[in-house]
Amino acid sequence: MPASRSRKQRIIEVLEEAFADLMAADPHAFRVKYRKMAADPFAFFRGTACIFYADVTRMRDAWADDRTSRIWIHGDLHAENFGTYLNSDGHLVFDVNDFDEAYIGHFSWDLRRFAASLALMGWHKALPEEAVRDLIRRYVRAYLLQVNHYLKSPDDHDFGLFLDSTEGPVNEILVRARRLSRRDLLDEVTVLEGASRMFADGPGVRRLGRDERRKALRAFEGYLETIPPSKRFDRELFYEVRDVVGRSGFGIGSAGLPAYNVLVEGYSQALDNDVVLSMKQANVPAVSRFVDTTQVDHYFDHEGHRTVVSQRALQVHTDPLLGHTRLDGRGFVVSEVSPYEVDLDWSALDEPAEMAAVVDDLGRATAKVHCASDEDSEQSLVDFQVEEAVAELLEGRRKEFAEDMVQFGIDYAARARRDHALFVDAFREGEIGGLAAT
């Protein structure tokens, strides 16, 4: 009991430190967030990267040296943060997504977080522990094999999970994404008014007053200056604003963050070519709360800038509309609301044999974000080849590394299940930031 009380207090302290300002600004959004997190241990784990880093940054990490402790990491790598996108070359890709928590850190932290999430998912599906261990091993082995690929390849951009290079569930997701259309997305979120589209009213949509609209448009103008020249569309008509609205109702990780949607003319004056952009306030990445940030802080103008620099460092051929801006002194990230995004859905994957091929692809995708970057990435914080650093550190120790990741995943999933119960108790009793569950 004393240990449980101590752990419960630690959970409360970490959540309040991470989210106090946002909870105060939008308590309703956080009640919704916490109810979603209360649903099951996996949802809790997804929403508490801050607790994960409060724990792992206190551990001795045998897999961190001068280089492998300071690479670009995703920061919130779990089994559901993968899906499709249309890259700047026009190819549909299955890859890691959602780079809000990206930062500089230990390469092993991404693998540990994924391993724990896979163990939680396996528990939720009542898989035998040995089957879960085998799946984590497969993930780590696939990661290491892809690191080997980058060691041998002179081109960091020669690998991707595309329609013609995948099979099984991942290929099915890409095929589903290919069948989607821009017109369908536009018909879902806009209405026709005369000869133009405007955003439709609905849940999560907020009409702006004159002053707020003016500020949002001014921020949008600032964003245009942050698009790399090689990705900027030549036709100024593309960026002509048709409508702008406030947005809310995002997922667990974005609760309470101010956001806007901007509708621009797009590729032509045809009504089915308009483009929807998201302009969302960036948050402080969880890992940065628990590590020495002196080397990194001066590098970024604001959290929106940090998110964009990180994504370009972690993703090949990023969204050509990705950029950043300021609004009311805070950093915002701007990106397309893509009609071609399909997230990985585990609900139909219940047997280890069905999950195995997917786990292989996720391991390769993880190595890709660590070892390859966008052609417009100009970051200088990581000035070495990550694949070389990882391979050198793990020379003769790869099996030991894999088993460490497996055991960590099993152990941390058990801790997350216990933490989930403590969190639910704390939330129900109004112990977190004064937010009562009712």
C-alpha positions in Angstrom: 0.0 0.0 0.0 2.7 2.6 0.8 4.4 1.9 -2.5 1.1 2.3 -4.3 0.4 5.6 -2.6 3.9 6.8 -3.5 3.5 5.8 -7.2 0.0 7.3 -7.4 1.4 10.6 -6.1 4.2 10.5 -8.6 1.7 10.0 -11.5 -0.3 13.0 -10.3 2.8 15.2 -10.0 4.0 14.3 -13.5 0.6 14.9 -15.1 0.2 18.2 -13.4 3.6 19.4 -14.3 3.1 18.4 -17.9 -0.5 19.7 -18.4 -1.3 22.3 -15.7 -1.6 25.2 -18.1 -3.6 23.3 -20.6 -5.9 21.9 -17.9 -6.5 25.4 -16.5 -7.2 26.8 -20.0 -9.6 24.0 -21.1 -10.7 21.7 -18.2 -13.5 20.1 -20.3 -11.0 19.0 -22.9 -8.9 17.3 -20.2 -11.9 15.6 -18.6 -12.6 14.1 -22.1 -8.9 13.2 -22.5 -8.7 11.5 -19.1 -11.9 9.6 -19.7 -10.5 8.2 -22.9 -7.3 7.3 -21.0 -9.3 5.6 -18.3 -10.9 3.2 -20.9 -8.0 0.7 -20.8 -4.2 0.5 -20.0 -3.2 1.0 -23.7 -5.2 4.3 -23.9 -3.6 5.4 -20.7 -0.1 4.5 -22.0 -0.8 6.5 -25.2 -1.7 9.6 -23.3 1.2 9.5 -20.8 4.5 9.8 -22.6 5.4 12.2 -19.8 5.2 9.4 -17.2 7.2 7.0 -19.5 10.0 9.5 -19.8 9.9 10.4 -16.1 10.7 6.7 -15.6 13.2 5.8 -18.4 15.3 8.9 -18.0 16.0 7.8 -14.4 17.2 4.3 -15.6 20.8 3.5 -16.5 20.8 2.9 -20.2 23.4 0.4 -21.4 22.7 1.3 -25.0 23.5 5.0 -24.8 26.9 6.4 -25.7 28.1 9.9 -26.9 26.2 9.4 -30.2 23.3 7.0 -29.6 22.1 9.1 -26.7 21.6 12.2 -29.0 19.7 11.2 -32.1 16.4 12.4 -33.4 13.7 10.2 -31.8 10.0 10.1 -32.5 9.3 10.5 -28.8 5.9 8.7 -28.7 6.5 5.6 -30.7 3.7 3.1 -29.9 1.9 0.5 -31.9 -0.9 2.9 -33.2 1.4 5.7 -34.4 1.8 4.3 -37.9 -0.2 4.9 -41.0 -0.2 6.1 -44.6 0.5 9.5 -46.1 1.1 10.9 -49.6 4.7 12.1 -49.7 6.1 15.0 -51.6 7.1 12.7 -54.5 3.4 11.7 -54.9 3.9 8.2 -53.5 1.6 6.6 -50.9 3.8 5.5 -48.0 3.2 3.5 -44.9 5.3 5.0 -42.1 5.5 6.4 -38.6 3.2 9.3 -38.1 2.4 12.0 -35.5 5.7 13.8 -34.7 4.4 16.1 -32.0 6.7 14.6 -29.3 9.9 14.4 -31.5 13.1 15.5 -29.9 16.8 14.5 -29.3 17.3 11.5 -27.1 18.4 7.9 -26.8 17.6 5.7 -29.8 16.6 2.9 -27.4 13.8 5.0 -25.9 11.8 4.7 -29.1 12.3 1.0 -29.2 11.4 0.6 -25.5 8.2 2.6 -25.8 7.1 0.6 -28.8 8.0 -2.7 -27.0 5.9 -1.8 -24.0 3.0 -0.8 -26.3 3.2 -4.1 -28.1 3.2 -6.0 -24.8 0.1 -4.0 -23.6 -1.7 -4.7 -26.9 -0.8 -8.4 -26.6 -2.1 -8.5 -23.0 -5.3 -6.8 -24.2 -5.7 -9.5 -26.8 -4.9 -12.2 -24.2 -1.9 -13.5 -26.1 0.4 -15.8 -24.3 3.5 -14.0 -22.9 5.9 -16.1 -25.0 4.0 -15.0 -28.1 4.4 -11.4 -27.1 8.1 -11.9 -26.4 8.5 -13.3 -29.9 6.7 -10.4 -31.5 8.9 -7.9 -29.7 12.0 -9.9 -30.8 10.7 -9.8 -34.4 10.3 -6.0 -34.2 13.9 -5.5 -32.9 15.4 -7.9 -35.4 13.6 -6.1 -38.3 14.9 -2.8 -36.9 18.5 -4.1 -36.8 18.3 -5.6 -40.3 17.1 -2.3 -41.7 20.0 -0.5 -39.9 22.2 -3.0 -41.8 20.6 -1.9 -45.0 21.4 1.7 -44.4 25.0 0.8 -43.6 25.4 -0.8 -47.0 23.3 1.7 -49.0 24.8 5.0 -50.3 21.3 6.4 -50.5 19.3 7.0 -47.4 16.1 7.5 -49.5 16.1 4.1 -51.3 13.8 2.4 -48.9 10.1 2.8 -48.2 7.0 0.8 -47.5 5.1 1.4 -50.8 2.2 -0.2 -52.7 4.7 -2.3 -54.7 7.0 -3.3 -51.9 4.5 -4.5 -49.2 2.1 -7.3 -48.7 -0.5 -8.4 -46.2 -2.2 -6.0 -43.8 0.2 -3.1 -44.6 -0.4 -3.4 -48.3 -4.2 -3.6 -47.7 -4.0 -0.3 -45.8 -2.1 1.4 -48.7 -4.7 0.1 -51.2 -7.5 1.5 -49.0 -5.7 4.8 -48.9 -5.4 4.8 -52.7 -9.1 4.5 -53.0 -9.7 7.7 -51.0 -10.2 11.0 -52.7 -9.7 14.7 -52.0 -13.3 15.3 -53.1 -14.6 12.9 -50.4 -12.7 14.8 -47.7 -13.9 18.2 -49.0 -17.5 17.0 -49.1 -17.3 15.9 -45.5 -15.9 19.1 -44.1 -17.1 21.9 -46.4 -20.2 23.1 -48.1 -20.7 25.0 -51.4 -21.6 28.7 -51.1 -22.0 30.2 -54.6 -18.9 29.4 -56.6 -16.7 28.5 -53.6 -16.3 26.1 -50.8 -16.6 27.1 -47.1 -16.1 25.1 -44.0 -19.3 23.4 -42.8 -20.6 24.0 -39.3 -20.5 21.0 -37.0 -19.0 19.4 -33.9 -15.5 20.9 -33.1 -15.9 23.8 -35.6 -15.9 27.3 -34.2 -16.6 30.4 -36.2 -14.1 33.2 -35.6 -14.7 36.8 -34.6 -13.2 39.6 -36.7 -10.1 40.1 -34.5 -9.3 36.4 -34.1 -9.7 35.8 -37.8 -7.3 38.6 -38.6 -4.7 37.1 -36.2 -5.1 33.7 -37.7 -4.7 35.0 -41.3 -1.6 37.0 -40.2 -0.2 33.8 -38.7 -0.9 32.0 -41.9 1.0 34.6 -43.9 4.0 34.0 -41.5 3.7 30.2 -42.2 4.2 30.7 -45.9 7.7 32.0 -45.3 8.7 28.7 -43.6 8.0 26.4 -46.6 11.3 25.3 -48.2 11.7 26.8 -51.7 11.9 23.3 -53.2 8.5 22.4 -51.8 6.7 25.7 -52.4 4.1 25.7 -55.2 4.9 28.2 -57.9 1.3 29.4 -58.3 0.4 31.9 -55.5 -3.2 31.1 -56.2 -2.5 27.8 -54.4 -2.2 29.5 -51.0 -5.2 31.9 -51.4 -7.4 31.5 -48.3 -11.1 30.7 -48.8 -12.1 30.2 -45.2 -10.6 29.7 -41.7 -12.3 28.3 -38.6 -11.3 27.3 -35.0 -11.0 23.6 -34.4 -11.3 21.3 -31.3 -12.0 17.7 -30.6 -8.6 16.2 -31.4 -7.2 12.9 -30.0 -5.8 12.1 -26.7 -2.4 13.8 -27.3 -3.7 17.2 -28.4 -6.3 17.9 -25.7 -6.6 21.6 -24.9 -4.3 22.8 -27.7 -5.7 25.7 -29.7 -6.1 24.9 -33.4 -7.5 26.2 -36.7 -8.4 24.8 -40.1 -7.6 26.8 -43.2 -9.1 26.2 -46.6 -7.0 27.3 -49.5 -7.6 27.3 -53.3 -5.2 24.5 -53.9 -4.0 23.0 -57.2 -6.5 24.7 -59.4 -9.8 26.6 -59.3 -11.7 23.4 -59.7 -13.8 22.9 -56.6 -12.5 19.3 -56.0 -8.9 20.6 -55.7 -9.2 22.8 -52.6 -6.8 21.9 -49.8 -7.5 21.8 -46.0 -4.6 22.8 -43.7 -4.4 22.3 -40.0 -2.7 25.1 -37.9 -2.3 23.7 -34.4 -0.4 24.9 -31.4 2.6 22.7 -30.6 3.2 21.4 -27.1 6.4 20.9 -25.1 7.7 17.4 -25.9 7.5 15.0 -23.0 11.1 13.9 -23.1 12.4 17.4 -22.9 10.9 17.8 -19.4 13.4 15.2 -18.0 16.7 15.7 -19.9 19.3 18.4 -20.1 18.1 20.6 -22.9 20.9 23.2 -22.9 22.3 21.9 -26.2 18.9 22.0 -27.9 16.9 24.9 -26.5 18.7 27.6 -28.5 18.2 25.8 -31.7 14.5 26.3 -32.0 12.5 29.5 -32.2 9.4 27.9 -30.6 7.7 24.5 -30.3 6.2 24.7 -33.7 9.6 25.2 -35.2 10.9 22.3 -33.2 8.2 20.0 -34.4 8.8 20.8 -38.1 12.6 20.6 -37.8 12.2 17.2 -36.1 9.7 15.8 -38.6 12.0 16.8 -41.5 14.9 15.1 -39.7 12.8 11.9 -39.2 10.7 11.6 -42.3 11.7 11.2 -46.0 9.9 13.4 -48.5 7.7 15.2 -45.9 4.4 16.9 -46.6 5.2 19.8 -49.0 2.8 22.0 -47.0 4.6 21.4 -43.6 5.6 24.6 -41.9 5.3 26.6 -38.7 4.2 30.0 -37.5 3.5 32.1 -34.4 0.1 33.1 -33.0 -0.3 35.1 -29.7 3.4 34.4 -29.1 3.0 30.6 -29.3 4.4 28.2 -31.9 2.0 26.5 -34.2 2.6 23.6 -36.7 0.9 23.8 -40.1 0.3 20.7 -42.3 -2.2 19.3 -44.7 -5.3 17.5 -43.5 -4.6 14.8 -46.0 -7.4 12.8 -47.6 -5.0 9.8 -48.0 -4.3 9.1 -44.3 -5.3 5.7 -43.0 -4.0 4.7 -39.5 -3.0 1.2 -38.7 -5.9 -0.6 -37.2 -5.1 -3.6 -34.9 -8.7 -4.6 -34.2 -8.7 -7.3 -37.0 -5.2 -8.6 -36.0 -5.8 -11.0 -33.2 -3.4 -13.9 -33.8 0.4 -13.8 -33.4 0.8 -15.1 -37.0 -1.3 -12.3 -38.3 0.6 -9.7 -36.3 4.1 -11.0 -37.2 4.4 -9.5 -40.7 3.0 -6.2 -39.5 5.6 -6.1 -36.7 8.4 -6.7 -39.2 7.3 -3.7 -41.2 7.0 -1.5 -38.1 10.6 -2.4 -37.2 11.8 -1.4 -40.6 9.8 1.8 -40.5 11.3 2.7 -37.1 14.9 2.2 -38.5 13.9 4.4 -41.4 12.9 7.4 -39.2 16.2 7.0 -37.2 18.5 6.7 -40.2 16.9 8.7 -43.1 15.8 12.3 -43.3 14.0 14.6 -45.7 16.0 16.2 -48.5 15.1 19.7 -47.1 16.2 18.8 -43.6 18.9 21.4 -42.6 19.3 20.4 -39.0 22.8 20.3 -37.6 22.1 18.9 -34.1 22.8 15.3 -35.3 25.9 15.5 -37.5 26.8 11.8 -37.8 25.3 8.7 -39.5 22.9 7.1 -37.0 23.2 3.7 -38.5 26.9 3.7 -38.0 26.6 4.8 -34.4 24.0 2.1 -33.6 25.9 -0.7 -35.4 29.2 0.2 -33.6 27.5 0.3 -30.2 25.8 -3.1 -30.7 28.7 -4.9 -32.3 28.6 -8.4 -30.9 25.7 -7.5 -28.5 22.7 -7.6 -30.7 21.0 -10.6 -29.1 21.6 -9.0 -25.7 20.1 -5.8 -26.9 17.0 -7.6 -28.3 16.4 -9.5 -25.0 16.8 -6.3 -23.0 14.1 -4.6 -25.2 11.8 -7.7 -24.8 12.1 -7.8 -21.0 11.7 -4.1 -20.7 8.5 -4.3 -22.8 7.0 -7.0 -20.6 7.9 -5.4 -17.4 6.8 -1.9 -18.3 3.5 -3.1 -19.7 2.8 -4.7 -16.3 3.7 -1.3 -14.6 1.5 0.6 -17.0 -1.4 -1.7 -16.1 -0.9 -1.0 -12.4 -0.4 2.7 -13.1 -3.7 2.8 -15.1 -5.6 1.6 -12.0 -3.9 4.2 -9.9 -4.7 6.9 -12.5 -8.4 6.0 -12.6 -8.6 6.2 -8.8 -6.9 9.6 -8.8 -9.1 11.0 -11.6 -12.3 9.8 -10.1 -11.4 11.5 -6.8 -10.5 14.8 -8.5 -6.9 14.5 -7.4 -5.3 15.5 -10.7 -5.3 19.3 -11.1 -8.6 19.6 -9.4 -10.4 18.0 -12.4 -13.3 15.9 -11.1 -14.5 13.1 -13.3 -18.1 14.4 -13.1 
